[in-house]
Structure formats: structure tokens, C-alpha cells
Amino acid sequence: MLETLAWGCFGGLLAELLGLYDLRERDEAELPSFLKSAFYWSVTLLMIAAGGGLAVAYNASQAISAMVAVNIGASAPLILRQFKRSTPPVEPGTTG
């Protein structure tokens, strides 16, 4: 289980690095200010952990390989990001 968690977290880390990779050609002055935010890095660590947790949860139902755990771990932040983008905004005071 610990190995699956580690591989899943590694996958989550790869997904988070993808966002940072997109910033690689910017000048330091053009980098977003959130990169210096403790909140940003806290959420980033939680997303990496979510990748590990999802891999462990998936492994509980069937044995998975390290590569599958990495894929699951990488998919967690990407899937959650897509959910956020596809969720319509809700007006304050309205119910679904």
C-alpha cells in the first residue's frame, strides 16, 4: 500500500509540474505572484496527496502496477481541474 501511495503521489507531482512547465519560458518578472504563496503550495501538496490517495483507493479493489498507480495519481489533479472548469457558476442565493 505504501508503494502504491508513493507512485500515486509521484503521478500527482508530474501533473502539477505540467502547470509549472508551461511557465518555463517567462521572465522572472512575468511569473504569477501566486508562486510565492504558501496557500498555493499547500493546495499543490494536497493535490499531489489526492493522487496518492486515489491510487491507494483504486488498489484496494484490485492489485495495480506502479505504472497504473502513476497514471491514476497524475489523473487526479487533472480530473479535478477539469471538473472545476466544467462546473457552471452558481448565482448567490440560488439553489440547484
C-alpha positions as CSV (number, residue, x, y, z in Angstrom):
1,M,0.0,0.0,0.0
2,L,2.8,2.5,0.8
3,E,4.4,1.8,-2.5
4,T,1.1,2.5,-4.3
5,L,0.7,5.7,-2.3
6,A,4.2,6.8,-3.3
7,W,3.7,6.0,-7.0
8,G,0.3,7.8,-7.0
9,C,1.9,10.8,-5.3
10,F,4.6,10.8,-8.0
11,G,1.9,10.8,-10.7
12,G,0.2,13.7,-8.9
13,L,3.6,15.5,-8.8
14,L,4.0,15.0,-12.5
15,A,0.6,16.5,-13.2
16,E,1.4,19.6,-11.0
17,L,4.8,20.0,-12.7
18,L,2.9,20.3,-16.0
19,G,1.5,23.6,-14.9
20,L,4.9,24.9,-13.9
21,Y,6.4,23.6,-17.1
22,D,4.1,25.9,-19.0
23,L,5.7,28.9,-17.2
24,R,9.3,27.9,-18.0
25,E,9.9,30.5,-20.8
26,R,8.6,33.5,-18.9
27,D,10.9,36.1,-17.4
28,E,11.1,36.0,-13.7
29,A,9.3,39.3,-13.6
30,E,6.4,37.8,-15.6
31,L,5.8,34.9,-13.3
32,P,2.5,34.8,-11.4
33,S,2.6,36.1,-7.9
34,F,0.8,33.0,-6.6
35,L,4.0,31.1,-7.0
36,K,5.2,32.8,-3.8
37,S,2.0,32.0,-1.9
38,A,2.0,29.5,0.9
39,F,-1.7,28.8,0.1
40,Y,-0.8,27.8,-3.5
41,W,1.9,25.4,-2.3
42,S,-0.4,23.9,0.4
43,V,-3.1,23.2,-2.2
44,T,-0.4,21.8,-4.6
45,L,0.7,19.4,-1.9
46,L,-2.9,18.4,-1.2
47,M,-3.5,17.7,-4.9
48,I,-0.3,15.5,-5.0
49,A,-1.6,13.7,-1.9
50,A,-5.0,13.3,-3.6
51,G,-3.3,11.5,-6.5
52,G,-1.7,9.1,-4.0
53,G,-4.9,8.6,-2.1
54,L,-6.8,7.8,-5.3
55,A,-4.2,5.3,-6.3
56,V,-4.5,3.6,-2.9
57,A,-8.3,3.6,-3.1
58,Y,-8.2,2.0,-6.6
59,N,-5.6,-0.5,-5.4
60,A,-7.9,-1.6,-2.6
61,S,-10.3,-3.1,-5.1
62,Q,-7.6,-4.7,-7.3
63,A,-3.8,-5.0,-7.4
64,I,-2.3,-2.4,-9.7
65,S,1.1,-1.9,-11.1
66,A,3.4,1.0,-10.4
67,M,2.7,2.5,-13.8
68,V,-1.0,2.3,-13.3
69,A,-0.6,4.0,-9.9
70,V,1.4,6.8,-11.6
71,N,-1.3,7.2,-14.2
72,I,-4.1,7.3,-11.5
73,G,-2.0,9.8,-9.5
74,A,-1.5,12.1,-12.4
75,S,-5.1,11.9,-13.4
76,A,-6.5,13.1,-10.0
77,P,-5.3,16.7,-10.3
78,L,-6.2,16.9,-14.0
79,I,-9.7,15.4,-13.5
80,L,-10.4,17.8,-10.6
81,R,-9.1,20.7,-12.6
82,Q,-11.5,19.7,-15.5
83,F,-14.4,19.4,-13.1
84,K,-13.7,22.9,-11.9
85,R,-13.7,24.3,-15.4
86,S,-16.8,22.5,-16.5
87,T,-18.9,23.3,-13.4
88,P,-21.3,26.2,-14.2
89,P,-21.2,29.2,-11.9
90,V,-24.0,29.4,-9.3
91,E,-25.5,32.7,-8.5
92,P,-25.5,33.6,-4.8
93,G,-28.9,32.9,-3.2
94,T,-30.0,30.3,-5.7
95,T,-30.4,26.6,-5.2
96,G,-29.6,23.8,-7.6
